[in-house]
Amino acid sequence: MEALYLLIPLSTGLVFFAIWLFFKASDGGQFEDLQGPAERILQDDDNTAD
């Protein structure tokens, strides 16, 4: 029972940290262009200058 006094605040803090990290990444523009990299990998780039 004594372990719950430690685990509940630690898990609550971890959840709030994960939510803060998600919103920080979202505000920083991390999730702005989701289609660009997915379509860029399909383009044929054989015209490289050697």
VEXLO-655763 format. One record per atom (N, C-alpha, C): residue number from 1; x, y, z; atom name; residue in one letter. Coordinates in nm, 3 decimals. Atoms other than C-alpha are relative to their C-alpha. Layout:
REM residues N
+-----+---------+---------+---------+-------+--------+
! num !       X !       Y !       Z ! atome ! residu !
+-----+---------+---------+---------+-------+--------+
! NUM !       X !       Y !       Z !    CA !      A !
...
+-----+---------+---------+---------+-------+--------+
This chain:
REM residues 50
+-----+---------+---------+---------+-------+--------+
! num !       X !       Y !       Z ! atome ! residu !
+-----+---------+---------+---------+-------+--------+
!   1 !   0.082 !  -0.120 !   0.000 !     N !      M !
!   1 !   0.000 !   0.000 !   0.000 !    CA !      M !
!   1 !   0.086 !   0.126 !   0.000 !     C !      M !
!   2 !  -0.087 !  -0.118 !  -0.006 !     N !      E !
!   2 !   0.289 !   0.235 !   0.070 !    CA !      E !
!   2 !   0.059 !   0.033 !  -0.137 !     C !      E !
!   3 !  -0.055 !  -0.024 !   0.133 !     N !      A !
!   3 !   0.413 !   0.191 !  -0.286 !    CA !      A !
!   3 !  -0.092 !   0.089 !  -0.083 !     C !      A !
!   4 !   0.094 !  -0.083 !   0.075 !     N !      L !
!   4 !   0.099 !   0.358 !  -0.416 !    CA !      L !
!   4 !   0.022 !   0.148 !   0.027 !     C !      L !
!   5 !  -0.028 !  -0.140 !  -0.031 !     N !      Y !
!   5 !   0.195 !   0.681 !  -0.240 !    CA !      Y !
!   5 !   0.113 !   0.054 !  -0.086 !     C !      Y !
!   6 !  -0.109 !  -0.041 !   0.089 !     N !      L !
!   6 !   0.501 !   0.690 !  -0.464 !    CA !      L !
!   6 !  -0.040 !  -0.015 !  -0.146 !     C !      L !
!   7 !   0.029 !   0.029 !   0.140 !     N !      L !
!   7 !   0.365 !   0.537 !  -0.784 !    CA !      L !
!   7 !  -0.107 !   0.090 !  -0.060 !     C !      L !
!   8 !   0.107 !  -0.084 !   0.055 !     N !      I !
!   8 !   0.051 !   0.749 !  -0.822 !    CA !      I !
!   8 !   0.051 !   0.138 !  -0.038 !     C !      I !
!   9 !  -0.053 !  -0.130 !   0.045 !     N !      P !
!   9 !   0.230 !   1.088 !  -0.820 !    CA !      P !
!   9 !   0.101 !  -0.013 !  -0.113 !     C !      P !
!  10 !  -0.095 !   0.018 !   0.109 !     N !      L !
!  10 !   0.507 !   0.952 !  -1.043 !    CA !      L !
!  10 !  -0.070 !  -0.025 !  -0.133 !     C !      L !
!  11 !   0.072 !   0.028 !   0.125 !     N !      S !
!  11 !   0.263 !   0.816 !  -1.300 !    CA !      S !
!  11 !  -0.079 !   0.122 !  -0.047 !     C !      S !
!  12 !   0.071 !  -0.123 !   0.038 !     N !      T !
!  12 !   0.057 !   1.136 !  -1.292 !    CA !      T !
!  12 !   0.097 !   0.102 !  -0.059 !     C !      T !
!  13 !  -0.101 !  -0.091 !   0.055 !     N !      G !
!  13 !   0.372 !   1.341 !  -1.346 !    CA !      G !
!  13 !   0.047 !  -0.044 !  -0.137 !     C !      G !
!  14 !  -0.042 !   0.051 !   0.131 !     N !      L !
!  14 !   0.475 !   1.116 !  -1.634 !    CA !      L !
!  14 !  -0.104 !   0.027 !  -0.107 !     C !      L !
!  15 !   0.107 !  -0.028 !   0.095 !     N !      V !
!  15 !   0.137 !   1.157 !  -1.803 !    CA !      V !
!  15 !  -0.002 !   0.148 !  -0.037 !     C !      V !
!  16 !  -0.002 !  -0.143 !   0.029 !     N !      F !
!  16 !   0.150 !   1.536 !  -1.769 !    CA !      F !
!  16 !   0.122 !   0.038 !  -0.083 !     C !      F !
!  17 !  -0.120 !  -0.026 !   0.079 !     N !      F !
!  17 !   0.506 !   1.536 !  -1.907 !    CA !      F !
!  17 !  -0.020 !  -0.044 !  -0.144 !     C !      F !
!  18 !   0.025 !   0.049 !   0.136 !     N !      A !
!  18 !   0.397 !   1.328 !  -2.210 !    CA !      A !
!  18 !  -0.097 !   0.093 !  -0.073 !     C !      A !
!  19 !   0.095 !  -0.093 !   0.063 !     N !      I !
!  19 !   0.103 !   1.563 !  -2.277 !    CA !      I !
!  19 !   0.071 !   0.131 !  -0.033 !     C !      I !
!  20 !  -0.075 !  -0.124 !   0.025 !     N !      W !
!  20 !   0.332 !   1.867 !  -2.244 !    CA !      W !
!  20 !   0.093 !  -0.017 !  -0.119 !     C !      W !
!  21 !  -0.092 !   0.026 !   0.110 !     N !      L !
!  21 !   0.584 !   1.710 !  -2.482 !    CA !      L !
!  21 !  -0.074 !  -0.006 !  -0.134 !     C !      L !
!  22 !   0.080 !   0.006 !   0.122 !     N !      F !
!  22 !   0.312 !   1.637 !  -2.739 !    CA !      F !
!  22 !  -0.042 !   0.139 !  -0.046 !     C !      F !
!  23 !   0.043 !  -0.134 !   0.038 !     N !      F !
!  23 !   0.177 !   1.993 !  -2.731 !    CA !      F !
!  23 !   0.118 !   0.088 !  -0.039 !     C !      F !
!  24 !  -0.118 !  -0.075 !   0.038 !     N !      K !
!  24 !   0.528 !   2.136 !  -2.748 !    CA !      K !
!  24 !   0.042 !  -0.036 !  -0.143 !     C !      K !
!  25 !  -0.032 !   0.042 !   0.136 !     N !      A !
!  25 !   0.598 !   1.931 !  -3.061 !    CA !      A !
!  25 !  -0.105 !   0.048 !  -0.098 !     C !      A !
!  26 !   0.108 !  -0.046 !   0.087 !     N !      S !
!  26 !   0.261 !   2.026 !  -3.206 !    CA !      S !
!  26 !   0.011 !   0.150 !  -0.026 !     C !      S !
!  27 !  -0.016 !  -0.144 !   0.018 !     N !      D !
!  27 !   0.319 !   2.398 !  -3.149 !    CA !      D !
!  27 !   0.126 !   0.033 !  -0.078 !     C !      D !
!  28 !  -0.125 !  -0.024 !   0.071 !     N !      G !
!  28 !   0.669 !   2.370 !  -3.294 !    CA !      G !
!  28 !  -0.007 !  -0.038 !  -0.148 !     C !      G !
!  29 !   0.016 !   0.033 !   0.142 !     N !      G !
!  29 !   0.533 !   2.249 !  -3.630 !    CA !      G !
!  29 !   0.047 !  -0.138 !  -0.036 !     C !      G !
!  30 !  -0.050 !   0.134 !   0.027 !     N !      Q !
!  30 !   0.642 !   1.888 !  -3.597 !    CA !      Q !
!  30 !  -0.097 !  -0.080 !  -0.088 !     C !      Q !
!  31 !   0.100 !   0.078 !   0.070 !     N !      F !
!  31 !   0.316 !   1.757 !  -3.744 !    CA !      F !
!  31 !  -0.065 !   0.077 !  -0.115 !     C !      F !
!  32 !   0.060 !  -0.085 !   0.102 !     N !      E !
!  32 !   0.261 !   2.015 !  -4.019 !    CA !      E !
!  32 !  -0.014 !  -0.071 !  -0.135 !     C !      E !
!  33 !   0.001 !   0.060 !   0.134 !     N !      D !
!  33 !   0.352 !   1.824 !  -4.338 !    CA !      D !
!  33 !   0.015 !  -0.150 !   0.012 !     C !      D !
!  34 !  -0.005 !   0.145 !  -0.015 !     N !      L !
!  34 !   0.259 !   1.459 !  -4.304 !    CA !      L !
!  34 !   0.002 !  -0.072 !  -0.135 !     C !      L !
!  35 !   0.005 !   0.062 !   0.131 !     N !      Q !
!  35 !   0.206 !   1.389 !  -4.676 !    CA !      Q !
!  35 !   0.130 !   0.017 !  -0.078 !     C !      Q !
!  36 !  -0.119 !  -0.029 !   0.078 !     N !      G !
!  36 !   0.528 !   1.542 !  -4.811 !    CA !      G !
!  36 !   0.106 !  -0.109 !   0.003 !     C !      G !
!  37 !  -0.101 !   0.105 !  -0.004 !     N !      P !
!  37 !   0.782 !   1.285 !  -4.687 !    CA !      P !
!  37 !  -0.051 !  -0.133 !  -0.053 !     C !      P !
!  38 !   0.055 !   0.127 !   0.050 !     N !      A !
!  38 !   0.547 !   0.997 !  -4.773 !    CA !      A !
!  38 !  -0.002 !  -0.002 !  -0.153 !     C !      A !
!  39 !   0.003 !  -0.004 !   0.146 !     N !      E !
!  39 !   0.515 !   1.113 !  -5.134 !    CA !      E !
!  39 !   0.140 !   0.019 !  -0.058 !     C !      E !
!  40 !  -0.136 !  -0.026 !   0.048 !     N !      R !
!  40 !   0.879 !   1.222 !  -5.167 !    CA !      R !
!  40 !   0.079 !  -0.130 !  -0.019 !     C !      R !
!  41 !  -0.074 !   0.125 !   0.011 !     N !      I !
!  41 !   1.004 !   0.867 !  -5.115 !    CA !      I !
!  41 !  -0.040 !  -0.078 !  -0.125 !     C !      I !
!  42 !   0.046 !   0.070 !   0.119 !     N !      L !
!  42 !   0.800 !   0.748 !  -5.413 !    CA !      L !
!  42 !   0.049 !   0.063 !  -0.130 !     C !      L !
!  43 !  -0.048 !  -0.066 !   0.120 !     N !      Q !
!  43 !   0.950 !   0.997 !  -5.657 !    CA !      Q !
!  43 !   0.130 !  -0.063 !  -0.048 !     C !      Q !
!  44 !  -0.119 !   0.059 !   0.060 !     N !      D !
!  44 !   1.215 !   0.870 !  -5.896 !    CA !      D !
!  44 !   0.111 !   0.103 !  -0.009 !     C !      D !
!  45 !  -0.113 !  -0.093 !  -0.001 !     N !      D !
!  45 !   1.547 !   1.044 !  -5.833 !    CA !      D !
!  45 !   0.123 !  -0.061 !  -0.067 !     C !      D !
!  46 !  -0.113 !   0.058 !   0.073 !     N !      D !
!  46 !   1.767 !   0.879 !  -6.095 !    CA !      D !
!  46 !   0.088 !   0.105 !  -0.063 !     C !      D !
!  47 !  -0.076 !  -0.105 !   0.065 !     N !      N !
!  47 !   1.892 !   1.213 !  -6.227 !    CA !      N !
!  47 !   0.097 !   0.068 !   0.096 !     C !      N !
!  48 !  -0.099 !  -0.056 !  -0.092 !     N !      T !
!  48 !   2.172 !   1.260 !  -5.976 !    CA !      T !
!  48 !   0.127 !   0.032 !  -0.076 !     C !      T !
!  49 !  -0.125 !  -0.039 !   0.064 !     N !      A !
!  49 !   2.487 !   1.441 !  -6.081 !    CA !      A !
!  49 !   0.117 !  -0.074 !   0.065 !     C !      A !
!  50 !  -0.115 !   0.076 !  -0.054 !     N !      D !
!  50 !   2.787 !   1.212 !  -6.039 !    CA !      D !
!  50 !   0.130 !   0.067 !  -0.035 !     C !      D !
+-----+---------+---------+---------+-------+--------+
